[in-house]
Structures are given as C-alpha cells and as structure tokens.
Amino acid sequence: MATDISNFIFNNIVTGENLASSETSTSSKKARNFFEALGKALGEMLGKESARLVDAADRMVAHSEEKDGKAFMEASTDFQVASQRFNIMSNTAATAIKSIGEGLTGIARKQ
C-alpha cells in the first residue's frame, strides 16, 4: 500500500503524468503539475503585494514634493506596513516552495 501511495504521488504530483493542466489567470502558459501551479499562484500573490508597495512609495514621493508632512507620514506608514506584509508573504512562499520541493525530492528518491 505504501508503494501504491508513493507511486501515485510520484506519477500525479511530481511528473504530472495524469494531472490535468491548470491555467493561471495571468498567463496563457499552463502549469504541468501542482508544484508549478503553486509557484505561479504564490508569484501572483507576491506581485499584487508588491504593487501595493510601489503605490505607497509613489504616494510618499508625491507628498514629499508637495511638502505635505501629514500625508507623507501616512504614506510612509502605509509603505512600512506593505513592506512588512510583503516580507512575511515572501518568506512564507519561499518556505512553502522549499519544504514541498524537499518533500517531493524525498519521495522521488524512494522510487
């Protein structure tokens, strides 16, 4: 039974032989397996978060040119929050990809 589960995981997840390709919303390129789909989804999530970061930075620049201290500090705080959120999400994505990748490597080694 353990061999059957291991073979199922290897064939369906690692190689994607029996896995239907999934298409992401940002690209016409199809993921060949769940690991690629996960990477694309995490990348999309980080892309959206980085857009918030850029928006806050742009507002900081605009308010500094206007010499509007209050609005600048609000934008600065928004930037700090967005920066921390991005850092947390980026670390989480990297850890997830690393952990799953190492797990899949271990499964593949046992084939």
Secondary structure by P-SEA (a helix, b strand, c coil): caaaaaaaaaaccccccccccccccccccccccaaaaaaaaaaaaaaaaaaaaaaaaaaaaaaaaaccaaaaaaaaaaaaaaaaaaaaaaaaaaaaaaaaaaaaaaaaaac
